[in-house]
Amino acid sequence: MSNNYGDDQLPPQYYQATDFGEEEDDEMPATEKDLAEDAPWKKIQQNTFTRWCNEHLKCVNKTVTDLQTDFNDGLKLISLMEVLSQKKMYRKHHSRPNFRQMKLENVSVALEFLEREHIKLVSIGKTSGNITVVQCSLNIKQQQV
């Protein structure tokens, strides 16, 4: 049976050898390797987003070191949104969230802010409780002042 690929060439859904010094299983489809928790592109994207957040948060003297834990109480997320939008939150939030409920309320305040500002989050991915780097594009409808 003949295929459109050369006899020595695998179909595009399979990785071919690379010069990265890593051993690769020729039987694993590319999509499985791309979705692996330790995929190199995920670490690069995570580092890039962390640096981007820190660049904006430095004007309020805050930093992000771990995306998985630093936004869980909502405070740094709220700060980032306030810096980016140059507006204050519409609702009060807990400045010292001690309990899980308080942390969830802070995140809800941030999400409500996005909704009221007509900011849509598109294609946010999260799998099985582990962080998958946020893959989203923000469609921001800027209002004329």
Summary of the structure (lengths in Angstrom):
residues: 145
radius of gyration: 20.7
end to end distance: 65.4
largest distance: 67.6
contacts: 297
relative contact order: 0.10
helix: 41%
strand: 8%
